[in-house]
């Protein structure tokens, strides 16, 4: 017999000597049940926990995420059926390929008997996913021919990447190209799963974070580098540029504001309507402008006339007439006014600081820096006190 070249390591693998040496005690002198309570068993249980911790650290995971199974078949069954059952309320459409191990295919067949819809994709000799009965997506002709393949980096909601090859097709009837798609799981030419985008919509509705903040949340919690533009397009696809909170009973007292959202195609405006009594959002609109007509239409669409009592806005010209037309008692919020006044005061104090220093140096050219700083600081503090008295009076009159 010639030299043996073993080619089935994917199924069973020769045991490395280091592994054999590490496991020998548990196959001979320490073959105790780690679930038992006697001393030897508890020692083995501790060794098992240490092994779990070592693997978790290597994978940058938690100890609670590491489970030991008897074989790959058990792992496949547990993973596929476990995920399918845990997410049955989100959908029952599963996708796999026809060349998977029987542990996968048999699990899929068992789930089909439970009412799941399973799509089995063909894979050719080059590992390319294709349709069993291909047709043109544009004119629906079946006279298509294979035309190479594209590589897709599919990313699921947990940030996991799967590199796949998908078959491209050419249709001689209409002259257009198409490719194998994973309908129901991934949109055409978008590598983020539909579940990922649906989650972004739900988080947006709950938190009312801007799109760029959602991007940061995905990066932090899921390790997914999803762009704010992808999140925005998800909102557009699902018609979520306008959102109305139907779970609260409007109090009649609201705050209204407009924020800038920098997106790839320029600035958009995020119109927000907030219930001040319920401390909850009422509605949101992403629009290309902040025109008064947009404000009127947004609020008019979001609130019934009977639910309109009073509203607080910033100082934008024209808000008075819009809010009166909508039937509100209108009050300006002092927040933006305070910001503007405080910014102007800071600039004024900076100018006065320079002026005081110049005058002091003219009177006494030999004055030390520490002494100069002390005298200027005293004058600035006196000026601040005087300004604050008048500022307080102004805001008291404004609030009236």
Secondary structure as a PSIPRED ss2 file (coil, helix, strand):
# PSIPRED VFORMAT (PSIPRED V4.0)

   1 X C   1.000  0.000  0.000
   2 X C   1.000  0.000  0.000
   3 X C   1.000  0.000  0.000
   4 X C   1.000  0.000  0.000
   5 X C   1.000  0.000  0.000
   6 X C   1.000  0.000  0.000
   7 X C   1.000  0.000  0.000
   8 X C   1.000  0.000  0.000
   9 X C   1.000  0.000  0.000
  10 X C   1.000  0.000  0.000
  11 X C   1.000  0.000  0.000
  12 X C   1.000  0.000  0.000
  13 X C   1.000  0.000  0.000
  14 X C   1.000  0.000  0.000
  15 X C   1.000  0.000  0.000
  16 X C   1.000  0.000  0.000
  17 X H   0.000  1.000  0.000
  18 X H   0.000  1.000  0.000
  19 X H   0.000  1.000  0.000
  20 X H   0.000  1.000  0.000
  21 X H   0.000  1.000  0.000
  22 X H   0.000  1.000  0.000
  23 X H   0.000  1.000  0.000
  24 X H   0.000  1.000  0.000
  25 X H   0.000  1.000  0.000
  26 X H   0.000  1.000  0.000
  27 X H   0.000  1.000  0.000
  28 X C   1.000  0.000  0.000
  29 X C   1.000  0.000  0.000
  30 X C   1.000  0.000  0.000
  31 X C   1.000  0.000  0.000
  32 X C   1.000  0.000  0.000
  33 X C   1.000  0.000  0.000
  34 X C   1.000  0.000  0.000
  35 X C   1.000  0.000  0.000
  36 X C   1.000  0.000  0.000
  37 X C   1.000  0.000  0.000
  38 X C   1.000  0.000  0.000
  39 X H   0.000  1.000  0.000
  40 X H   0.000  1.000  0.000
  41 X H   0.000  1.000  0.000
  42 X H   0.000  1.000  0.000
  43 X H   0.000  1.000  0.000
  44 X H   0.000  1.000  0.000
  45 X H   0.000  1.000  0.000
  46 X H   0.000  1.000  0.000
  47 X H   0.000  1.000  0.000
  48 X H   0.000  1.000  0.000
  49 X H   0.000  1.000  0.000
  50 X H   0.000  1.000  0.000
  51 X H   0.000  1.000  0.000
  52 X H   0.000  1.000  0.000
  53 X H   0.000  1.000  0.000
  54 X H   0.000  1.000  0.000
  55 X H   0.000  1.000  0.000
  56 X H   0.000  1.000  0.000
  57 X H   0.000  1.000  0.000
  58 X H   0.000  1.000  0.000
  59 X H   0.000  1.000  0.000
  60 X C   1.000  0.000  0.000
  61 X C   1.000  0.000  0.000
  62 X C   1.000  0.000  0.000
  63 X H   0.000  1.000  0.000
  64 X H   0.000  1.000  0.000
  65 X H   0.000  1.000  0.000
  66 X C   1.000  0.000  0.000
  67 X C   1.000  0.000  0.000
  68 X C   1.000  0.000  0.000
  69 X C   1.000  0.000  0.000
  70 X C   1.000  0.000  0.000
  71 X C   1.000  0.000  0.000
  72 X H   0.000  1.000  0.000
  73 X H   0.000  1.000  0.000
  74 X H   0.000  1.000  0.000
  75 X H   0.000  1.000  0.000
  76 X H   0.000  1.000  0.000
  77 X H   0.000  1.000  0.000
  78 X H   0.000  1.000  0.000
  79 X H   0.000  1.000  0.000
  80 X H   0.000  1.000  0.000
  81 X H   0.000  1.000  0.000
  82 X H   0.000  1.000  0.000
  83 X H   0.000  1.000  0.000
  84 X H   0.000  1.000  0.000
  85 X H   0.000  1.000  0.000
  86 X H   0.000  1.000  0.000
  87 X C   1.000  0.000  0.000
  88 X H   0.000  1.000  0.000
  89 X H   0.000  1.000  0.000
  90 X H   0.000  1.000  0.000
  91 X C   1.000  0.000  0.000
  92 X C   1.000  0.000  0.000
  93 X E   0.000  0.000  1.000
  94 X E   0.000  0.000  1.000
  95 X E   0.000  0.000  1.000
  96 X E   0.000  0.000  1.000
  97 X E   0.000  0.000  1.000
  98 X C   1.000  0.000  0.000
  99 X C   1.000  0.000  0.000
 100 X C   1.000  0.000  0.000
 101 X C   1.000  0.000  0.000
 102 X H   0.000  1.000  0.000
 103 X H   0.000  1.000  0.000
 104 X H   0.000  1.000  0.000
 105 X H   0.000  1.000  0.000
 106 X H   0.000  1.000  0.000
 107 X H   0.000  1.000  0.000
 108 X H   0.000  1.000  0.000
 109 X H   0.000  1.000  0.000
 110 X H   0.000  1.000  0.000
 111 X H   0.000  1.000  0.000
 112 X H   0.000  1.000  0.000
 113 X H   0.000  1.000  0.000
 114 X C   1.000  0.000  0.000
 115 X C   1.000  0.000  0.000
 116 X C   1.000  0.000  0.000
 117 X E   0.000  0.000  1.000
 118 X E   0.000  0.000  1.000
 119 X E   0.000  0.000  1.000
 120 X E   0.000  0.000  1.000
 121 X E   0.000  0.000  1.000
 122 X E   0.000  0.000  1.000
 123 X E   0.000  0.000  1.000
 124 X C   1.000  0.000  0.000
 125 X C   1.000  0.000  0.000
 126 X C   1.000  0.000  0.000
 127 X C   1.000  0.000  0.000
 128 X E   0.000  0.000  1.000
 129 X E   0.000  0.000  1.000
 130 X E   0.000  0.000  1.000
 131 X C   1.000  0.000  0.000
 132 X C   1.000  0.000  0.000
 133 X C   1.000  0.000  0.000
 134 X C   1.000  0.000  0.000
 135 X C   1.000  0.000  0.000
 136 X C   1.000  0.000  0.000
 137 X C   1.000  0.000  0.000
 138 X C   1.000  0.000  0.000
 139 X C   1.000  0.000  0.000
 140 X C   1.000  0.000  0.000
 141 X C   1.000  0.000  0.000
 142 X C   1.000  0.000  0.000
 143 X C   1.000  0.000  0.000
 144 X E   0.000  0.000  1.000
 145 X E   0.000  0.000  1.000
 146 X E   0.000  0.000  1.000
 147 X E   0.000  0.000  1.000
 148 X E   0.000  0.000  1.000
 149 X E   0.000  0.000  1.000
 150 X E   0.000  0.000  1.000
 151 X E   0.000  0.000  1.000
 152 X E   0.000  0.000  1.000
 153 X E   0.000  0.000  1.000
 154 X E   0.000  0.000  1.000
 155 X E   0.000  0.000  1.000
 156 X C   1.000  0.000  0.000
 157 X C   1.000  0.000  0.000
 158 X C   1.000  0.000  0.000
 159 X C   1.000  0.000  0.000
 160 X C   1.000  0.000  0.000
 161 X E   0.000  0.000  1.000
 162 X E   0.000  0.000  1.000
 163 X E   0.000  0.000  1.000
 164 X E   0.000  0.000  1.000
 165 X E   0.000  0.000  1.000
 166 X E   0.000  0.000  1.000
 167 X E   0.000  0.000  1.000
 168 X E   0.000  0.000  1.000
 169 X E   0.000  0.000  1.000
 170 X E   0.000  0.000  1.000
 171 X E   0.000  0.000  1.000
 172 X C   1.000  0.000  0.000
 173 X C   1.000  0.000  0.000
 174 X C   1.000  0.000  0.000
 175 X C   1.000  0.000  0.000
 176 X C   1.000  0.000  0.000
 177 X E   0.000  0.000  1.000
 178 X E   0.000  0.000  1.000
 179 X E   0.000  0.000  1.000
 180 X C   1.000  0.000  0.000
 181 X C   1.000  0.000  0.000
 182 X C   1.000  0.000  0.000
 183 X C   1.000  0.000  0.000
 184 X C   1.000  0.000  0.000
 185 X C   1.000  0.000  0.000
 186 X E   0.000  0.000  1.000
 187 X C   1.000  0.000  0.000
 188 X C   1.000  0.000  0.000
 189 X C   1.000  0.000  0.000
 190 X C   1.000  0.000  0.000
 191 X C   1.000  0.000  0.000
 192 X E   0.000  0.000  1.000
 193 X E   0.000  0.000  1.000
 194 X H   0.000  1.000  0.000
 195 X H   0.000  1.000  0.000
 196 X H   0.000  1.000  0.000
 197 X H   0.000  1.000  0.000
 198 X H   0.000  1.000  0.000
 199 X H   0.000  1.000  0.000
 200 X H   0.000  1.000  0.000
 201 X H   0.000  1.000  0.000
 202 X H   0.000  1.000  0.000
 203 X H   0.000  1.000  0.000
 204 X H   0.000  1.000  0.000
 205 X H   0.000  1.000  0.000
 206 X H   0.000  1.000  0.000
 207 X H   0.000  1.000  0.000
 208 X C   1.000  0.000  0.000
 209 X C   1.000  0.000  0.000
 210 X C   1.000  0.000  0.000
 211 X H   0.000  1.000  0.000
 212 X H   0.000  1.000  0.000
 213 X H   0.000  1.000  0.000
 214 X H   0.000  1.000  0.000
 215 X H   0.000  1.000  0.000
 216 X H   0.000  1.000  0.000
 217 X H   0.000  1.000  0.000
 218 X H   0.000  1.000  0.000
 219 X H   0.000  1.000  0.000
 220 X H   0.000  1.000  0.000
 221 X H   0.000  1.000  0.000
 222 X H   0.000  1.000  0.000
 223 X C   1.000  0.000  0.000
 224 X C   1.000  0.000  0.000
 225 X C   1.000  0.000  0.000
 226 X C   1.000  0.000  0.000
 227 X C   1.000  0.000  0.000
 228 X H   0.000  1.000  0.000
 229 X H   0.000  1.000  0.000
 230 X H   0.000  1.000  0.000
 231 X H   0.000  1.000  0.000
 232 X H   0.000  1.000  0.000
 233 X H   0.000  1.000  0.000
 234 X H   0.000  1.000  0.000
 235 X H   0.000  1.000  0.000
 236 X H   0.000  1.000  0.000
 237 X H   0.000  1.000  0.000
 238 X C   1.000  0.000  0.000
 239 X C   1.000  0.000  0.000
 240 X C   1.000  0.000  0.000
 241 X C   1.000  0.000  0.000
 242 X E   0.000  0.000  1.000
 243 X E   0.000  0.000  1.000
 244 X E   0.000  0.000  1.000
 245 X C   1.000  0.000  0.000
 246 X C   1.000  0.000  0.000
 247 X C   1.000  0.000  0.000
 248 X C   1.000  0.000  0.000
 249 X C   1.000  0.000  0.000
 250 X C   1.000  0.000  0.000
 251 X C   1.000  0.000  0.000
 252 X C   1.000  0.000  0.000
 253 X E   0.000  0.000  1.000
 254 X E   0.000  0.000  1.000
 255 X E   0.000  0.000  1.000
 256 X E   0.000  0.000  1.000
 257 X E   0.000  0.000  1.000
 258 X E   0.000  0.000  1.000
 259 X E   0.000  0.000  1.000
 260 X E   0.000  0.000  1.000
 261 X E   0.000  0.000  1.000
 262 X E   0.000  0.000  1.000
 263 X E   0.000  0.000  1.000
 264 X C   1.000  0.000  0.000
 265 X C   1.000  0.000  0.000
 266 X E   0.000  0.000  1.000
 267 X E   0.000  0.000  1.000
 268 X E   0.000  0.000  1.000
 269 X E   0.000  0.000  1.000
 270 X E   0.000  0.000  1.000
 271 X E   0.000  0.000  1.000
 272 X E   0.000  0.000  1.000
 273 X E   0.000  0.000  1.000
 274 X E   0.000  0.000  1.000
 275 X E   0.000  0.000  1.000
 276 X C   1.000  0.000  0.000
 277 X C   1.000  0.000  0.000
 278 X C   1.000  0.000  0.000
 279 X C   1.000  0.000  0.000
 280 X E   0.000  0.000  1.000
 281 X E   0.000  0.000  1.000
 282 X E   0.000  0.000  1.000
 283 X E   0.000  0.000  1.000
 284 X E   0.000  0.000  1.000
 285 X E   0.000  0.000  1.000
 286 X E   0.000  0.000  1.000
 287 X E   0.000  0.000  1.000
 288 X C   1.000  0.000  0.000
 289 X C   1.000  0.000  0.000
 290 X C   1.000  0.000  0.000
 291 X C   1.000  0.000  0.000
 292 X H   0.000  1.000  0.000
 293 X H   0.000  1.000  0.000
 294 X H   0.000  1.000  0.000
 295 X H   0.000  1.000  0.000
 296 X H   0.000  1.000  0.000
 297 X H   0.000  1.000  0.000
 298 X H   0.000  1.000  0.000
 299 X H   0.000  1.000  0.000
 300 X H   0.000  1.000  0.000
 301 X H   0.000  1.000  0.000
 302 X H   0.000  1.000  0.000
 303 X C   1.000  0.000  0.000
 304 X C   1.000  0.000  0.000
 305 X H   0.000  1.000  0.000
 306 X H   0.000  1.000  0.000
 307 X H   0.000  1.000  0.000
 308 X C   1.000  0.000  0.000
 309 X C   1.000  0.000  0.000
 310 X E   0.000  0.000  1.000
 311 X E   0.000  0.000  1.000
 312 X E   0.000  0.000  1.000
 313 X E   0.000  0.000  1.000
 314 X C   1.000  0.000  0.000
 315 X C   1.000  0.000  0.000
 316 X C   1.000  0.000  0.000
 317 X C   1.000  0.000  0.000
 318 X C   1.000  0.000  0.000
 319 X H   0.000  1.000  0.000
 320 X H   0.000  1.000  0.000
 321 X H   0.000  1.000  0.000
 322 X H   0.000  1.000  0.000
 323 X H   0.000  1.000  0.000
 324 X H   0.000  1.000  0.000
 325 X H   0.000  1.000  0.000
 326 X H   0.000  1.000  0.000
 327 X C   1.000  0.000  0.000
 328 X C   1.000  0.000  0.000
 329 X E   0.000  0.000  1.000
 330 X E   0.000  0.000  1.000
 331 X E   0.000  0.000  1.000
 332 X E   0.000  0.000  1.000
 333 X C   1.000  0.000  0.000
 334 X H   0.000  1.000  0.000
 335 X H   0.000  1.000  0.000
 336 X H   0.000  1.000  0.000
 337 X H   0.000  1.000  0.000
 338 X H   0.000  1.000  0.000
 339 X H   0.000  1.000  0.000
 340 X H   0.000  1.000  0.000
 341 X H   0.000  1.000  0.000
 342 X H   0.000  1.000  0.000
 343 X H   0.000  1.000  0.000
 344 X H   0.000  1.000  0.000
 345 X H   0.000  1.000  0.000
 346 X H   0.000  1.000  0.000
 347 X H   0.000  1.000  0.000
 348 X H   0.000  1.000  0.000
 349 X H   0.000  1.000  0.000
 350 X H   0.000  1.000  0.000
 351 X H   0.000  1.000  0.000
 352 X H   0.000  1.000  0.000
 353 X H   0.000  1.000  0.000
 354 X H   0.000  1.000  0.000
 355 X H   0.000  1.000  0.000
 356 X H   0.000  1.000  0.000
 357 X H   0.000  1.000  0.000
 358 X H   0.000  1.000  0.000
 359 X H   0.000  1.000  0.000
 360 X H   0.000  1.000  0.000
 361 X H   0.000  1.000  0.000
 362 X H   0.000  1.000  0.000
 363 X H   0.000  1.000  0.000
 364 X C   1.000  0.000  0.000
 365 X C   1.000  0.000  0.000
 366 X C   1.000  0.000  0.000
 367 X C   1.000  0.000  0.000
 368 X C   1.000  0.000  0.000
 369 X H   0.000  1.000  0.000
 370 X H   0.000  1.000  0.000
 371 X H   0.000  1.000  0.000
 372 X H   0.000  1.000  0.000
 373 X H   0.000  1.000  0.000
 374 X H   0.000  1.000  0.000
 375 X H   0.000  1.000  0.000
 376 X H   0.000  1.000  0.000
 377 X H   0.000  1.000  0.000
 378 X H   0.000  1.000  0.000
 379 X H   0.000  1.000  0.000
 380 X H   0.000  1.000  0.000
 381 X H   0.000  1.000  0.000
 382 X H   0.000  1.000  0.000
 383 X H   0.000  1.000  0.000
 384 X H   0.000  1.000  0.000
 385 X H   0.000  1.000  0.000
 386 X H   0.000  1.000  0.000
 387 X H   0.000  1.000  0.000
 388 X H   0.000  1.000  0.000
 389 X H   0.000  1.000  0.000
 390 X H   0.000  1.000  0.000
 391 X H   0.000  1.000  0.000
 392 X H   0.000  1.000  0.000
 393 X H   0.000  1.000  0.000
 394 X H   0.000  1.000  0.000
 395 X H   0.000  1.000  0.000
 396 X H   0.000  1.000  0.000
 397 X H   0.000  1.000  0.000
 398 X H   0.000  1.000  0.000
 399 X H   0.000  1.000  0.000
 400 X C   1.000  0.000  0.000
